[in-house]
C-alpha cells in the first residue's frame, strides 16, 4: 500500500452540516451519526474539492498509506451513486399503460426554481412548501398527485448549485412569510442529502418553528419514505 494524498476529517470540528457532500464528485463522504465520514479511501482522489466548502475547517489533506484511488470507477460513472449509469427503461407494454392514464398538473405558481422565486411572492403566505431536488419530478411518476398537490414548489440541486445562496434565500422566505410546513423531497443518492441541513439551518436562522418532513425517492422512481 503506497502513500498518497487523501482527505482527513476532524470530527471535533465537524458539525454535520453536509455542505461538503454535494462538492465531492466521487460520493466519498457521507453523514453518519451527524458527522461527515470518508466512507472509503478507494473513492477519495485526494484533490480536496470538498475542502473549501466546509465552514468549520474540518477537512484537510494529509499524506498517508491508502489504497489507490479507483480511476476506472469514476470514468465508468460507477463510483458516485448520484452519477452511476442505470438503464431504467420500461417495456413497451408498461409505457403504453402509463401513457393511457393522463394526469392534470398540480403546479400552483411560477417560477419554481429557488434562484428565481421572489422572496415576497403572495403565494408564500400560509403556504405548505414543497422543496424538491431537481431529479425528483422526473423520477417519481406520481409527483403531482402525491407530493405537489396543494403545495407551493421550490426546485434546486444541492450538487450543482450554490447551497450557501440557497440557505440565505430560504432564510429570507421563512422569515418574511408565514410558512405552515415544509416537505423536502430528494433522491436516495448521497449528494441530495446536502440540502437537508441547509433547509434545517435556514429554519433555525429564521427564528421560526416550521415542521419539516423528509421524503426519499429511489432511482427506480419508488417512494422509500
C-alpha positions as CSV (number, residue, x, y, z in Angstrom):
1,X,0.0,0.0,0.0
2,X,1.6,3.3,-1.1
3,X,1.4,6.7,0.4
4,X,-0.8,9.3,-1.3
5,X,-2.7,12.4,-0.5
6,X,-6.2,11.9,0.9
7,X,-8.7,13.9,2.9
8,X,-8.9,13.9,6.7
9,X,-12.0,14.9,8.6
10,X,-11.7,16.4,12.1
11,X,-14.8,15.0,13.9
12,X,-14.4,17.6,16.7
13,X,-14.8,20.5,14.3
14,X,-17.4,18.8,12.0
15,X,-21.0,19.8,12.9
16,X,-22.6,17.6,10.3
17,X,-23.9,20.5,8.2
18,X,-23.5,18.4,5.0
19,X,-22.2,21.2,2.8
20,X,-19.2,19.0,1.8
21,X,-21.4,16.3,0.3
22,X,-22.5,17.9,-3.0
23,X,-18.9,19.1,-3.6
24,X,-17.4,15.6,-3.5
25,X,-17.9,14.3,-7.1
26,X,-16.9,10.8,-6.1
27,X,-19.5,10.4,-3.4
28,X,-16.7,9.5,-0.9
29,X,-18.3,11.4,2.0
30,X,-21.5,10.6,3.9
31,X,-23.1,12.0,7.0
32,X,-23.1,9.2,9.6
33,X,-24.3,9.9,13.2
34,X,-24.3,13.6,12.5
35,X,-20.7,13.7,11.4
36,X,-19.1,13.7,7.9
37,X,-17.2,10.5,7.3
38,X,-14.9,9.3,4.5
39,X,-16.7,6.1,3.6
40,X,-13.7,4.5,1.7
41,X,-10.1,5.6,0.8
42,X,-10.8,4.0,-2.6
43,X,-13.3,6.7,-3.5
44,X,-11.2,9.7,-2.5
45,X,-9.0,11.3,-5.2
46,X,-7.2,13.5,-2.7
47,X,-7.7,16.7,-4.8
48,X,-9.8,18.2,-2.0
49,X,-12.7,19.7,-3.9
50,X,-14.7,19.5,-0.7
51,X,-12.3,21.5,1.5
52,X,-13.3,25.0,0.6
53,X,-17.0,24.2,1.2
54,X,-16.5,23.2,4.9
55,X,-17.4,26.3,7.0
56,X,-15.9,24.7,10.1
57,X,-12.5,24.0,8.5
58,X,-12.9,20.3,9.5
59,X,-11.5,18.9,6.2
60,X,-7.8,18.9,5.4
61,X,-5.4,17.0,3.1
62,X,-2.9,14.5,4.6
63,X,-0.4,12.1,3.1
64,X,-0.7,8.6,4.4
65,X,-0.8,5.0,3.3
66,X,-4.1,4.3,1.4
67,X,-5.4,2.1,-1.3
68,X,-5.1,3.5,-4.8
69,X,-7.9,5.8,-6.0
70,X,-10.2,3.9,-8.4
71,X,-9.9,6.0,-11.6
72,X,-11.7,3.4,-13.7
73,X,-14.7,3.6,-11.4
74,X,-15.0,7.3,-11.9
75,X,-14.6,7.0,-15.7
76,X,-17.4,4.5,-15.8
77,X,-19.6,6.6,-13.6
78,X,-19.8,3.7,-11.2
79,X,-18.3,5.2,-8.0
80,X,-20.5,8.2,-7.3
81,X,-24.0,6.8,-6.6
82,X,-25.5,10.0,-8.0
83,X,-23.9,9.6,-11.4
84,X,-23.9,5.9,-11.8
85,X,-25.4,4.8,-15.2
86,X,-28.5,2.7,-14.8
87,X,-30.9,1.7,-17.5
88,X,-34.5,2.1,-16.2
89,X,-36.4,1.9,-19.4
90,X,-39.8,0.0,-19.1
91,X,-41.2,-2.4,-21.6
92,X,-43.3,-1.1,-24.4
93,X,-46.5,-2.5,-22.8
94,X,-45.7,-0.8,-19.5
95,X,-45.1,2.5,-21.2
96,X,-48.4,2.3,-23.1
97,X,-50.3,1.6,-19.8
98,X,-48.8,4.6,-18.2
99,X,-49.5,6.9,-21.1
100,X,-53.2,6.0,-21.1
101,X,-53.6,7.5,-17.6
102,X,-53.5,11.2,-18.2
103,X,-52.9,13.3,-15.1
104,X,-53.5,17.0,-14.5
105,X,-50.8,19.4,-13.4
106,X,-50.9,20.4,-9.7
107,X,-48.5,23.3,-10.2
108,X,-49.8,26.3,-8.4
109,X,-47.2,29.0,-9.2
110,X,-44.4,30.2,-11.4
111,X,-41.4,30.4,-11.3
112,X,-40.3,27.3,-9.3
113,X,-36.5,27.4,-9.4
114,X,-35.3,28.6,-6.0
115,X,-32.9,31.1,-7.5
116,X,-35.8,32.8,-9.4
117,X,-38.7,32.9,-7.0
118,X,-39.2,36.4,-5.4
119,X,-39.0,36.3,-1.6
120,X,-42.2,38.2,-1.1
121,X,-44.4,36.4,-3.6
122,X,-48.1,36.4,-2.4
123,X,-48.3,32.6,-2.8
124,X,-45.9,32.1,0.1
125,X,-48.4,33.4,2.7
126,X,-49.8,30.5,4.7
127,X,-48.1,28.1,2.2
128,X,-47.3,24.4,2.6
129,X,-43.9,24.4,0.9
130,X,-42.5,21.5,-1.2
131,X,-38.8,21.8,-1.8
132,X,-37.8,19.2,-4.4
133,X,-34.3,18.2,-5.6
134,X,-34.1,18.6,-9.4
135,X,-34.4,15.0,-10.3
136,X,-37.4,14.1,-8.2
137,X,-40.2,15.2,-10.6
138,X,-38.6,13.2,-13.4
139,X,-38.1,10.0,-11.3
140,X,-41.4,9.9,-9.3
141,X,-44.3,9.3,-11.7
142,X,-47.0,10.4,-9.2
143,X,-45.1,13.6,-8.2
144,X,-48.0,15.9,-8.9
145,X,-50.7,13.9,-7.2
146,X,-48.7,12.6,-4.2
147,X,-46.3,15.4,-3.5
148,X,-47.2,18.6,-5.2
149,X,-51.0,18.8,-4.7
150,X,-51.9,21.9,-2.5
151,X,-48.3,22.9,-2.1
152,X,-46.0,25.7,-3.3
153,X,-43.0,24.3,-5.2
154,X,-39.3,25.2,-5.0
155,X,-36.7,23.3,-7.0
156,X,-33.0,23.1,-6.6
157,X,-29.9,20.9,-6.9
158,X,-27.5,20.7,-3.9
159,X,-24.8,19.1,-6.1
160,X,-24.7,21.6,-8.9
161,X,-25.8,24.9,-7.3
162,X,-24.5,27.2,-4.6
163,X,-26.0,25.8,-1.3
164,X,-24.9,28.9,0.7
165,X,-27.1,31.0,-1.6
166,X,-30.0,28.6,-1.1
167,X,-29.7,28.9,2.7
168,X,-29.8,32.7,2.6
169,X,-32.7,32.7,0.2
170,X,-34.7,30.2,2.2
171,X,-34.0,32.1,5.5
172,X,-35.5,35.2,3.9
173,X,-38.5,33.3,2.7
174,X,-39.1,31.7,6.1
175,X,-38.5,34.9,7.9
176,X,-40.7,37.2,5.8
177,X,-43.7,34.8,5.2
178,X,-45.9,32.6,7.2
179,X,-44.9,29.1,6.0
180,X,-47.1,26.5,7.6
181,X,-45.0,23.4,6.7
182,X,-42.0,22.3,4.6
183,X,-41.5,19.0,2.8
184,X,-38.1,18.2,1.3
185,X,-38.3,15.5,-1.4
186,X,-34.9,14.2,-2.6
187,X,-33.4,11.2,-4.4
188,X,-31.7,8.4,-2.5
189,X,-28.2,9.4,-3.7
190,X,-25.9,11.0,-1.1
191,X,-25.5,14.3,-2.8
192,X,-29.2,15.0,-2.5
193,X,-28.9,14.9,1.3
194,X,-26.8,18.0,1.2
195,X,-29.8,20.3,1.0
196,X,-31.5,18.8,4.1
197,X,-29.2,20.5,6.7
198,X,-29.4,23.7,4.6
199,X,-33.2,23.8,5.0
200,X,-32.9,23.0,8.7
201,X,-30.3,25.7,9.2
202,X,-32.5,28.3,7.4
203,X,-35.4,27.4,9.6
204,X,-33.3,27.9,12.7
205,X,-31.8,31.1,11.4
206,X,-35.3,32.5,10.7
207,X,-36.3,32.0,14.3
208,X,-39.5,30.2,13.2
209,X,-40.7,26.8,14.3
210,X,-41.8,25.2,11.0
211,X,-42.5,21.4,10.7
212,X,-40.0,19.7,8.3
213,X,-40.8,16.4,6.6
214,X,-38.3,14.4,4.5
215,X,-39.3,12.2,1.6
216,X,-36.9,9.9,-0.2
217,X,-37.3,8.7,-3.8
218,X,-35.3,5.8,-5.2
219,X,-33.5,6.0,-8.6
220,X,-36.2,3.5,-9.8
221,X,-38.9,6.0,-9.0
222,X,-40.2,4.4,-5.8
223,X,-41.1,6.3,-2.6
224,X,-38.8,4.9,0.1
225,X,-40.1,7.0,3.0
